Amino acid sequence: MAKAAEMASVAATPKLLWVRTLSGAVATRVDPRGADHVLAPASSDEELGAAVLDALARSRYVGTDTELGVEIERVRKHNEERLLELAPQFGYKNARAVLRSMKFCPVVVMGKEILFRPTRHTGLEHWRYLPEEFVVRLASPAGEREVGRATRLALSRCTE
């Protein structure tokens, strides 16, 4: 089996930080078997960094179309259920309200670097990568505090 690239996503609203594992091969999706951390925006850099590092460590290779197809359906259902749980927990009227103010930043380990890819929010569940000059790069391995700080910097570059 091929080695999985380490991938995670960080989503942020004014009321929460949501760190999840991404898995796949060519296409990647949130992995319902991976990490799923919900933190307060005031969480320390160490707490945020620990959540990101855990999500990266739990990323896995999902290589076949059949396996990925099964995962996509599982992910869709998991995301819907999770958003329905989070909305009232954080004072949002519904799942759409959570998504409306959400910033999204994929994180990937490439060689000896951790890349944080800021995005622009283009639709309710759609984001586009910002140009390369917005990418935050951090040498890997890195400590929790450094990863937390890099995550916050990348999120500050995201646009709604």
Contact map, one row per residue, 1 for C-alpha under 8 A:
1110000000000000000000000000000000000000000000000000000000001000000000000000000000000000000000000000000000000000000000000000000000000000000000000000000000000000
1111000000000000000000000000000000000000000000000000000000001000000000000000000000000000000000000000000000000000000000000000000000000000000000000000000000000000
1111100000000000000000000000000000000000000000000000000000011000000000000000000000000000000000000000000000000000000000000000000000000000000000000000000000000000
0111110000000000000000111000000000000000000000000000000000111000000000000000000000000000000000000000000000000000000000000000000000000000000000000000000000000000
0011111000000000000000000000000000000000000000000000000000111000000000000000000000000000000000000000000000011100000000000000000000000000000000000000000000000000
0001111100000000000001100000000000000000000000000000000111110000000000000000000000000000000000000000000000011100000000000000000000000000000000000000000000000000
0000111110000000000011100000000000000000000000000000001100100000000000000000000000000000000000000000000001111000000000000000000000000000000000000000000000000000
0000011111000000001111100000010000000000000000000001001100100000000000000000000000000000000000000000000001110000000000000000000000000000000000000000000000000000
0000001111100000011111000000010000000000000000000000000000000000000000000000000000000000000000000000000111100000000000000000000000000000000000000000000000000000
0000000111110000111100000000000000000000000000000001000000000000000000000000000000000000000000000000000111100000000000000000000000000000000000000000001000000000
0000000011111000111000000000000000000000000000000000000000000000000000000000000000000000000000000000011110000000000000000000000000000000000000000000000000000000
0000000001111111110000000000000000000000100000000000000000000000000000000000000000000000000000000000011100000000000000000000000000000000000000000000000000100000
0000000000111111100000000000000000000000000000000000000000000000000000000000000000000000000000000100111000000000000000000000000000000000000000000000000000000000
0000000000011111000000000000000000000000100000000000000000000000000000000000000000000000000000000000100000000000000000000000000000000000000000000000000000000000
0000000000011111100000000000000000000001100000000000000000000000000000000000000000000000010000000000000000000000000000000000000000000000000000000000000000000000
0000000000011111110000000000000000000111100000000000000000000000000000000000000000000000010000000000000000000000000000000000000000000000000000000000000000000000
0000000001111011111000000000000000000111100000000000000000000000000000000000000000000000000000000000000000000000000000000000000000000000000000000000000000000000
0000000011110001111100000000000000011110000000000000000000000000000000000000000000000000000000000000000000000000000000000000000000000000000000000000000000000000
0000000111100000111110000000000000111100000000000011001000000000000000000000000000000000000000000000000000000000000000000000000000000000000000000000000000000000
0000000111000000011111000000011001111000000000000001001000000000000000000000000000000000000000000000000000000000000000000000000000000000000000000000000000000000
0000001110000000001111100000011101110000000000000000001101100000000000000000000000000000000000000000000000000000000000000000000000000000000000000000000000000000
0000011110000000000111110001111001000000000000000000001100110000000000000000000000000000000000000000000000000000000000000000000000000000000000000000000000000000
0001011100000000000011111001111000000000000000000000000000111100000000000000000000000000000000000000000000000000000000000000000000000000000000000000000000000000
0001000000000000000001111111100000000000000000000000000000011110000100000000000000000000000000000000000000000000000000000000000000000000000000000000000000000000
0001000000000000000000111111000000000000000000000000000000001110000000000000000000000000000000000000000000000000000000000000000000000000000000000000000000000000
0000000000000000000000011111000000000000000000000000000000000010000000000000000000000000000000000000000000000000000000000000000000000000000000000000000000000000
0000000000000000000000011111100000000000000000000000000000000000000000000000000000000000000000000000000000000000000000000000000000000000000000000000000000000000
0000000000000000000001111111110000000000000000000000000000000000000000000000000000000000000000000000000000000000000000000000000000000000000000000000000000000000
0000000000000000000001110011111000000000000000000000000000000000000000010010000000000000000000000000000000000000000000000000000000000000000000000000000000000000
0000000110000000000111100001111101000000000000000000000000000000000000000010000000000000000000000000000000000000000000000000000000000000000000000000000000000000
0000000000000000000111100000111111100000000000000000000000100000000000100010000000000000000000000000000000000000000000000000000000000000000000000000000000000000
0000000000000000000010000000011111110000000000000000000000000000000000000110010000000000000000000000000000000000000000000000000000000000000000000000000000000000
0000000000000000000000000000001111100000000000000000000000000000000000000000000000000000000000000000000000000000000000000000000000000000000000000000000000000000
0000000000000000000111000000011111110000000000000000001001100000000000000000000000000000000000000000000000000000000000000000000000000000000000000000000000000000
0000000000000000001110000000001111111000000000000000011001000000000000000000000000000000000000000000000000000000000000000000000000000000000000000000000000000000
0000000000000000011110000000000101111100000000000000001000000000000000000000000000000000000000000000000000000000000000000000000000000000000000000000000000000000
0000000000000000011100000000000000111110000000000010000000000000000000000000000000000000000000000000000000000000000000000000000000000000000000000000000000000000
0000000000000001111000000000000000011111000000000000000000000000000000000000000000000000000000000000000000000000000000000000000000000000000000000000000000000000
0000000000000001110000000000000000001111101000010000000000000000000000000000000000000000000000000000000000000000000000000000000000000000000000000000000000000000
0000000000000011100000000000000000000111111000000000000000000000000000000000000000000000000000000000000000000000000000000000000000000000000000000000000000000000
0000000000010111100000000000000000000011111000000000000000000000000000000000000000000000000000000000000000000000000000000000000000000000000000000000000000000000
0000000000000000000000000000000000000001111100000000000000000000000000000000000000000000000000000000000000000000000000000000000000000000000000000000000000000000
0000000000000000000000000000000000000011111110110000000000000000000000000000000000000000000000000000000000000000000000000000000000000000000000000000000000000000
0000000000000000000000000000000000000000011111110000000000000000000000000000000000000000000000000000000000000000000000000000000000000000000000000001000000000000
0000000000000000000000000000000000000000001111111000000000000000000000000000000000000000000000000000000000000000000000000000000000000000000000011111100000000000
0000000000000000000000000000000000000000000111111100000000000000000000000000000000000000000000000000000000000000000000000000000000000000000000011111000000000000
0000000000000000000000000000000000000000001111111110000000000000000000000000000000000000000000000000000000000000000000000000000000000000000000011001000000000000
0000000000000000000000000000000000000010001111111111000000000000000000000000000000000000000000000000000000000000000000000000000000000000000000011011001000000000
0000000000000000000000000000000000000000000011111111100000000000000000000000000000000000000000000000000000000000000000000000000000000000000000111111101000000000
0000000000000000000000000000000000000000000001111111110000000000000000000000000000000000000000000000000000000000000000000000000000000000000000010011000000000000
0000000000000000001000000000000000001000000000111111111000000000000000000000000000000000000000000000000000000000000000000000000000000000000000000000000000000000
0000000101000000001100000000000000000000000000011111111100000000000000000000000000000000000000000000000000000000000000000000000000000000000000000011000000000000
0000000000000000000000000000000000000000000000001111111110000000000000000000000000000000000000000000000000000000000000000000000000000000000000010010000000000000
0000000000000000000000000000000000100000000000000111111111000000000000000000000000000000000000000000000000000000000000000000000000000000000000000000000000000000
0000001100000000001111000000000001110000000000000011111111100000000000000000000000000000000000000000000000000000000000000000000000000000000000000000000000000000
0000011100000000000011000000000000000000000000000001111111100000000000000000000000000000000000000000000000111000000000000000000000000000000000000000000000000000
0000010000000000000000000000000000000000000000000000111111100000000000000000000000000000000000000000000000000000000000000000000000000000000000000000000000000000
0000010000000000000010000000000001100000000000000000011111110000000000000000000000000000000000000000000000000000000000000000000000000000000000000000000000000000
0001111100000000000011100000001001000000000000000000001111111000000000000000000000000000000000000000000000000000000000000000000000000000000000000000000000000000
0011110000000000000001110000000000000000000000000000000001111100000000000000000000000000000000000000000000000000000000000000000000000000000000000000000000000000
1111100000000000000000111000000000000000000000000000000000111110000000000000000000000000000000000000000000000000000000000000000000000000000000000000000000000000
0000000000000000000000111000000000000000000000000000000000011111001100000000000000000000000000000000000000000000000000000000000000000000000000000000000000000000
0000000000000000000000011100000000000000000000000000000000001111101100000000000000000000000000000000000000000000000000000000000000000000000000000000000000000000
0000000000000000000000000000000000000000000000000000000000000111111100000000000000000000000000000000000000000000000000000000000000000000000000000000000000000000
0000000000000000000000000000000000000000000000000000000000000011111110000000000000000000000000000000000000000000000000000000000000000000000000000000000000000000
0000000000000000000000000000000000000000000000000000000000000001111111000000000000000000000000000000000000000000000000000000000000000000000000000000000000000000
0000000000000000000000000000000000000000000000000000000000000111111111100000000000000000000000000000000000000000000000000000000000000000000000000000000000000000
0000000000000000000000010000000000000000000000000000000000000111111111110000000000000000000000000000000000000000000000000000000000000000000000000000000000000000
0000000000000000000000000000000000000000000000000000000000000000111111111000000000000000000000000000000000000000000000000000000000000000000000000000000000000000
0000000000000000000000000000000000000000000000000000000000000000011111111100000000000000000000000000000000000000000000000000000000000000000000000000000000000000
0000000000000000000000000000001000000000000000000000000000000000001111111110000000000000000000000000000000000000000000000000000000000000000000000000000000000000
0000000000000000000000000000100000000000000000000000000000000000000111111111000000000000000000000000000000000000000000000000000000000000000000000000000000000000
0000000000000000000000000000000000000000000000000000000000000000000011111111100000000000000000000000000000000000000000000000000000000000000000000000000000000000
0000000000000000000000000000000100000000000000000000000000000000000001111111110000000000000000000000000000000000000000000000000000000000000000000000000000000000
0000000000000000000000000000111100000000000000000000000000000000000000111111111000000000000000000000000000000000000000000000000000000000000000000000000000000000
0000000000000000000000000000000000000000000000000000000000000000000000011111111100000000000000000000000000000000000000000000000000000000000000000000000000000000
0000000000000000000000000000000000000000000000000000000000000000000000001111111110000000000000000000000000000000000000000000000000000000000000000000000000000000
0000000000000000000000000000000100000000000000000000000000000000000000000111111111000000000000000000000000000000000000000000000000000000000000000000000000000000
0000000000000000000000000000000000000000000000000000000000000000000000000011111111100000000000000000000000000000000000000000000000000000000000000000000000000000
0000000000000000000000000000000000000000000000000000000000000000000000000001111111110000000000000000000000000000000000000000000000000000000000000000000000000000
0000000000000000000000000000000000000000000000000000000000000000000000000000111111111000000000000000000000000000000000000000000000000000000000000000000000000000
0000000000000000000000000000000000000000000000000000000000000000000000000000011111111100000000000000000000000000000000000000000000000000000000000000000000000000
0000000000000000000000000000000000000000000000000000000000000000000000000000001111111110000000100100000000000000000000000000000000000000000000000000000000000000
0000000000000000000000000000000000000000000000000000000000000000000000000000000111111111000001100000000000000000000000000000000000000000000000000000000000000000
0000000000000000000000000000000000000000000000000000000000000000000000000000000011111111100000000000000000000000000000000000000000000000000000000000000000000000
0000000000000000000000000000000000000000000000000000000000000000000000000000000001111111110000100000000000000000000000000000000000000000000000000000000000000000
0000000000000000000000000000000000000000000000000000000000000000000000000000000000111111111111101100000000000000000000000000000000000000000000000000000000000000
0000000000000000000000000000000000000000000000000000000000000000000000000000000000011111111111000000000000000000000000000000000000000000000000000000000000000000
0000000000000000000000000000000000000000000000000000000000000000000000000000000000001111111100000000000000000000000000000000000000000000000000000000000000000000
0000000000000011000000000000000000000000000000000000000000000000000000000000000000000111111100000000000000000000000000000000000000000000000000000000000000000000
0000000000000000000000000000000000000000000000000000000000000000000000000000000000000011111110000000000000000000000000000000000000000000000000000000000000000000
0000000000000000000000000000000000000000000000000000000000000000000000000000000000000011111111101100000000000000000000000000000000000000000000000000000000000000
0000000000000000000000000000000000000000000000000000000000000000000000000000000000000011001111101000000000000000000000000000000000000000000000000000000000000000
0000000000000000000000000000000000000000000000000000000000000000000000000000000000010011000111111100000000000000000000000000000000000000000000000000000000000000
0000000000000000000000000000000000000000000000000000000000000000000000000000000000110110000111111110000000000000000000000000000000000000000000000000000000000000
0000000000000000000000000000000000000000000000000000000000000000000000000000000000000000000001111111000000000000000000000001000000000000000000000000000000000000
0000000000000000000000000000000000000000000000000000000000000000000000000000000000000010000111111111100000000000000000000000000000000000000000000000000000000000
0000000000001000000000000000000000000000000000000000000000000000000000000000000000100010000101111111110000000000000000000000000000000000000000000000000000000000
0000000000000000000000000000000000000000000000000000000000000000000000000000000000000000000000111111110000000000000000000001100000000000000000000000000000000000
0000000000000000000000000000000000000000000000000000000000000000000000000000000000000000000000011111110000000000000000000001000000000000000000000000000000000000
0000000000001100000000000000000000000000000000000000000000000000000000000000000000000000000000001111111000000000000000000000000000000000000000000000000000000001
0000000000111000000000000000000000000000000000000000000000000000000000000000000000000000000000000111111100000000000000001000000000000000000000000000000000000001
0000000000111000000000000000000000000000000000000000000000000000000000000000000000000000000000000000111110000000000000111000000000000000000000000000000000100111
0000000011110000000000000000000000000000000000000000000000000000000000000000000000000000000000000000011111000000000001111000001000000000000000000000000000100100
0000000011100000000000000000000000000000000000000000000000000000000000000000000000000000000000000000001111100000000111100000000000000000000000000000000001100100
0000001111000000000000000000000000000000000000000000000000000000000000000000000000000000000000000000000111110000000111000000000000000000000000000000000000000000
0000001111000000000000000000000000000000000000000000000100000000000000000000000000000000000000000000000011111000011110000000000000000000000000000000000000000000
0000111100000000000000000000000000000000000000000000000100000000000000000000000000000000000000000000000001111100011100000000000000000000000000000000000000000000
0000111000000000000000000000000000000000000000000000000100000000000000000000000000000000000000000000000000111111111000000000000000000000000100000000000000000000
0000110000000000000000000000000000000000000000000000000000000000000000000000000000000000000000000000000000011111111000000000000000000000000000000000000000000000
0000000000000000000000000000000000000000000000000000000000000000000000000000000000000000000000000000000000001111100000000000000000000000000100000000000000000000
0000000000000000000000000000000000000000000000000000000000000000000000000000000000000000000000000000000000001111110000000000000000000000001110000000000000000000
0000000000000000000000000000000000000000000000000000000000000000000000000000000000000000000000000000000000001111111000000000000000000000111110000000000000000000
0000000000000000000000000000000000000000000000000000000000000000000000000000000000000000000000000000000000111101111100000000000000000000111100000000000000000000
0000000000000000000000000000000000000000000000000000000000000000000000000000000000000000000000000000000000111100111110000000000000000011110000000000000000000000
0000000000000000000000000000000000000000000000000000000000000000000000000000000000000000000000000000000011110000011111000000000000000011100000000000011001000000
0000000000000000000000000000000000000000000000000000000000000000000000000000000000000000000000000000000011100000001111100000000011000111000000000000000001000000
0000000000000000000000000000000000000000000000000000000000000000000000000000000000000000000000000000000111000000000111110000000011000110000000000000000001101100
0000000000000000000000000000000000000000000000000000000000000000000000000000000000000000000000000000001110000000000011111000001111000000000000000000000000001110
0000000000000000000000000000000000000000000000000000000000000000000000000000000000000000000000000000001100000000000001111100001111000000000000000000000000000111
0000000000000000000000000000000000000000000000000000000000000000000000000000000000000000000000000000011100000000000000111111011100000000000000000000000000000111
0000000000000000000000000000000000000000000000000000000000000000000000000000000000000000000000000000000000000000000000011111011100000000000000000000000000000001
0000000000000000000000000000000000000000000000000000000000000000000000000000000000000000000000000000000000000000000000001111111000000000000000000000000000000000
0000000000000000000000000000000000000000000000000000000000000000000000000000000000000000000000010011000000000000000000001111110000000000000000000000000000000000
0000000000000000000000000000000000000000000000000000000000000000000000000000000000000000000000000010000000000000000000000011111000000000000000000000000000000000
0000000000000000000000000000000000000000000000000000000000000000000000000000000000000000000000000000000000000000000000001111111100000000000000000000000000000000
0000000000000000000000000000000000000000000000000000000000000000000000000000000000000000000000000000000100000000000000111110111110000000000000000000000000000000
0000000000000000000000000000000000000000000000000000000000000000000000000000000000000000000000000000000000000000000000111100011111000000000000000000000000000000
0000000000000000000000000000000000000000000000000000000000000000000000000000000000000000000000000000000000000000000011110000001111100000000000000000000000000000
0000000000000000000000000000000000000000000000000000000000000000000000000000000000000000000000000000000000000000000011110000000111110110000000000000000000000100
0000000000000000000000000000000000000000000000000000000000000000000000000000000000000000000000000000000000000000000000000000000011111110000000000000000000000000
0000000000000000000000000000000000000000000000000000000000000000000000000000000000000000000000000000000000000000000000000000000001111110000000000000000000000000
0000000000000000000000000000000000000000000000000000000000000000000000000000000000000000000000000000000000000000000000000000000000111110000000000000000000000000
0000000000000000000000000000000000000000000000000000000000000000000000000000000000000000000000000000000000000000000011000000000001111111000000000000000001001000
0000000000000000000000000000000000000000000000000000000000000000000000000000000000000000000000000000000000000000001111000000000001111111100000000000000001000000
0000000000000000000000000000000000000000000000000000000000000000000000000000000000000000000000000000000000000000001110000000000000000111110000000000010011000000
0000000000000000000000000000000000000000000000000000000000000000000000000000000000000000000000000000000000000000111100000000000000000011111000000000010000000000
0000000000000000000000000000000000000000000000000000000000000000000000000000000000000000000000000000000000000000111000000000000000000001111101000010010000000000
0000000000000000000000000000000000000000000000000000000000000000000000000000000000000000000000000000000000000001110000000000000000000000111111000000000000000000
0000000000000000000000000000000000000000000000000000000000000000000000000000000000000000000000000000000000001011110000000000000000000000011111000000000000000000
0000000000000000000000000000000000000000000000000000000000000000000000000000000000000000000000000000000000000001100000000000000000000000001111100000000000000000
0000000000000000000000000000000000000000000000000000000000000000000000000000000000000000000000000000000000000000000000000000000000000000011111110110000000000000
0000000000000000000000000000000000000000000000001000000000000000000000000000000000000000000000000000000000000000000000000000000000000000000011111110000000000000
0000000000000000000000000000000000000000000011111100100000000000000000000000000000000000000000000000000000000000000000000000000000000000000001111111000000000000
0000000000000000000000000000000000000000000011111000000000000000000000000000000000000000000000000000000000000000000000000000000000000000000000111111100000000000
0000000000000000000000000000000000000000000011001000000000000000000000000000000000000000000000000000000000000000000000000000000000000000000001111111110000000000
0000000000000000000000000000000000000000000011011101100000000000000000000000000000000000000000000000000000000000000000000000000000000000010001111111111000000000
0000000000000000000000000000000000000000000111111101000000000000000000000000000000000000000000000000000000000000000000000000000000000000000000011111111100000000
0000000000000000000000000000000000000000000010001000000000000000000000000000000000000000000000000000000000000000000000000000000000000000000000001111111110000000
0000000000000000000000000000000000000000000000000000000000000000000000000000000000000000000000000000000000000000000100000000000000000001110000000111111111000000
0000000001000000000000000000000000000000000000011000000000000000000000000000000000000000000000000000000000000000000100000000000000000000000000000011111111100000
0000000000000000000000000000000000000000000000000000000000000000000000000000000000000000000000000000000000000000000000000000000000000000000000000001111111110000
0000000000000000000000000000000000000000000000000000000000000000000000000000000000000000000000000000000000000000000000000000000000000001000000000000111111111000
0000000000000000000000000000000000000000000000000000000000000000000000000000000000000000000000000000000010000000000111000000000000000111000000000000011111111100
0000000000010000000000000000000000000000000000000000000000000000000000000000000000000000000000000000001110000000000001000000000000000000000000000000001111111100
0000000000000000000000000000000000000000000000000000000000000000000000000000000000000000000000000000000000000000000000000000000000000000000000000000000111111110
0000000000000000000000000000000000000000000000000000000000000000000000000000000000000000000000000000000000000000000001100000000000000100000000000000000011111110
0000000000000000000000000000000000000000000000000000000000000000000000000000000000000000000000000000001110000000000001111000000001000000000000000000000001111111
0000000000000000000000000000000000000000000000000000000000000000000000000000000000000000000000000000001000000000000000111000000000000000000000000000000000011111
0000000000000000000000000000000000000000000000000000000000000000000000000000000000000000000000000000111000000000000000011100000000000000000000000000000000000111
